[in-house]
Amino acid sequence: MSQLVKKVVVILSASLPFIAYGQSPVPVRETLPESPVKSFNDVLGFIDKALGWLFTLLLVYATFMVLSAAYLYLTSEGDEKKVQDAHNKLLYAAVGVAVAFLARGVVSFVQNFLGVN
């Protein structure tokens, strides 16, 4: 049985280069694809979209923090340390959301003040 396995392995190993060379080559592009960035405003638009996604992710994270704090409150069973941890989580989530909204508001305020869209 061992001899048969060795022969099959040798035959398959010897045929692998033929399989690789038998594949059709991938066509090469003659030109590079066109860049989506044409001006500085495109870069600013990309940064604005990325910051919008980060803002959304922050709000989702804050929601999970609030739910986690609520779970901690419910399961604390009067333990002062768990209650304090839950209180801190709620405080951190509220401060994070407030800072995020203030950051968005300051950007909008400055844009309106300067007349920039």
One Martini backbone bead per residue (centre of mass of N, CA, C, O) as a GRO file, in nm:
protein
  117
    1MET     BB    1   0.056   0.064  -0.019
    2SER     BB    2   0.300   0.254  -0.004
    3GLN     BB    3   0.381   0.238  -0.305
    4LEU     BB    4   0.124   0.360  -0.422
    5VAL     BB    5   0.142   0.633  -0.283
    6LYS     BB    6   0.416   0.716  -0.398
    7LYS     BB    7   0.335   0.709  -0.697
    8VAL     BB    8   0.107   0.917  -0.684
    9VAL     BB    9   0.278   1.149  -0.575
   10VAL     BB   10   0.482   1.159  -0.808
   11ILE     BB   11   0.282   1.205  -1.039
   12LEU     BB   12   0.150   1.463  -0.927
   13SER     BB   13   0.413   1.628  -0.898
   14ALA     BB   14   0.492   1.608  -1.206
   15SER     BB   15   0.208   1.747  -1.313
   16LEU     BB   16   0.190   2.041  -1.196
   17PRO     BB   17   0.343   2.214  -1.411
   18PHE     BB   18   0.137   2.156  -1.641
   19ILE     BB   19  -0.102   2.292  -1.506
   20ALA     BB   20   0.022   2.574  -1.474
   21TYR     BB   21   0.099   2.612  -1.788
   22GLY     BB   22  -0.208   2.561  -1.894
   23GLN     BB   23  -0.281   2.830  -1.823
   24SER     BB   24  -0.417   3.120  -1.879
   25PRO     BB   25  -0.340   3.428  -1.918
   26VAL     BB   26  -0.353   3.734  -1.783
   27PRO     BB   27  -0.463   4.022  -1.869
   28VAL     BB   28  -0.319   4.326  -1.943
   29ARG     BB   29  -0.321   4.641  -1.871
   30GLU     BB   30  -0.260   4.938  -2.046
   31THR     BB   31  -0.399   5.106  -1.820
   32LEU     BB   32  -0.470   5.298  -1.573
   33PRO     BB   33  -0.675   5.376  -1.350
   34GLU     BB   34  -0.882   5.612  -1.257
   35SER     BB   35  -0.885   5.862  -1.043
   36PRO     BB   36  -1.104   5.978  -0.791
   37VAL     BB   37  -0.893   6.206  -0.752
   38LYS     BB   38  -0.905   6.557  -0.866
   39SER     BB   39  -0.920   6.718  -0.590
   40PHE     BB   40  -0.926   6.865  -0.285
   41ASN     BB   41  -1.234   6.821  -0.243
   42ASP     BB   42  -1.219   6.512  -0.253
   43VAL     BB   43  -1.057   6.482   0.005
   44LEU     BB   44  -1.259   6.626   0.189
   45GLY     BB   45  -1.493   6.432   0.130
   46PHE     BB   46  -1.356   6.180   0.241
   47ILE     BB   47  -1.312   6.286   0.527
   48ASP     BB   48  -1.610   6.341   0.586
   49LYS     BB   49  -1.705   6.049   0.554
   50ALA     BB   50  -1.519   5.923   0.768
   51LEU     BB   51  -1.627   6.097   1.005
   52GLY     BB   52  -1.918   6.000   0.980
   53TRP     BB   53  -1.856   5.706   1.047
   54LEU     BB   54  -1.727   5.758   1.322
   55PHE     BB   55  -1.976   5.886   1.449
   56THR     BB   56  -2.158   5.639   1.420
   57LEU     BB   57  -1.978   5.444   1.580
   58LEU     BB   58  -1.990   5.605   1.843
   59LEU     BB   59  -2.296   5.577   1.887
   60VAL     BB   60  -2.298   5.271   1.899
   61TYR     BB   61  -2.100   5.244   2.135
   62ALA     BB   62  -2.268   5.410   2.337
   63THR     BB   63  -2.507   5.220   2.338
   64PHE     BB   64  -2.350   4.976   2.452
   65MET     BB   65  -2.266   5.118   2.712
   66VAL     BB   66  -2.550   5.165   2.823
   67LEU     BB   67  -2.636   4.867   2.823
   68SER     BB   68  -2.406   4.774   3.009
   69ALA     BB   69  -2.483   4.954   3.248
   70ALA     BB   70  -2.766   4.840   3.287
   71TYR     BB   71  -2.675   4.554   3.347
   72LEU     BB   72  -2.505   4.626   3.593
   73TYR     BB   73  -2.735   4.740   3.761
   74LEU     BB   74  -2.913   4.477   3.759
   75THR     BB   75  -2.651   4.284   3.867
   76SER     BB   76  -2.536   4.412   4.143
   77GLU     BB   77  -2.687   4.360   4.421
   78GLY     BB   78  -2.563   4.624   4.586
   79ASP     BB   79  -2.290   4.663   4.469
   80GLU     BB   80  -2.091   4.937   4.476
   81LYS     BB   81  -1.885   4.881   4.249
   82LYS     BB   82  -2.090   4.820   4.021
   83VAL     BB   83  -2.242   5.084   4.040
   84GLN     BB   84  -1.997   5.265   3.981
   85ASP     BB   85  -1.929   5.143   3.705
   86ALA     BB   86  -2.200   5.212   3.574
   87HIS     BB   87  -2.182   5.515   3.620
   88ASN     BB   88  -1.920   5.557   3.456
   89LYS     BB   89  -2.026   5.454   3.186
   90LEU     BB   90  -2.247   5.665   3.155
   91LEU     BB   91  -2.063   5.910   3.170
   92TYR     BB   92  -1.874   5.841   2.930
   93ALA     BB   93  -2.096   5.824   2.716
   94ALA     BB   94  -2.204   6.114   2.750
   95VAL     BB   95  -1.939   6.262   2.695
   96GLY     BB   96  -1.882   6.143   2.415
   97VAL     BB   97  -2.141   6.247   2.278
   98ALA     BB   98  -2.104   6.545   2.342
   99VAL     BB   99  -1.833   6.582   2.196
  100ALA     BB  100  -1.930   6.492   1.918
  101PHE     BB  101  -2.153   6.708   1.883
  102LEU     BB  102  -1.967   6.951   1.920
  103ALA     BB  103  -1.782   6.893   1.683
  104ARG     BB  104  -2.002   6.912   1.467
  105GLY     BB  105  -2.099   7.198   1.545
  106VAL     BB  106  -1.836   7.354   1.500
  107VAL     BB  107  -1.806   7.295   1.203
  108SER     BB  108  -2.075   7.421   1.115
  109PHE     BB  109  -2.025   7.702   1.231
  110VAL     BB  110  -1.769   7.770   1.069
  111GLN     BB  111  -1.892   7.731   0.789
  112ASN     BB  112  -2.114   7.947   0.821
  113PHE     BB  113  -1.929   8.186   0.896
  114LEU     BB  114  -1.748   8.150   0.619
  115GLY     BB  115  -1.930   8.032   0.374
  116VAL     BB  116  -1.903   7.718   0.371
  117ASN     BB  117  -1.988   7.391   0.221
   0.00000   0.00000   0.00000
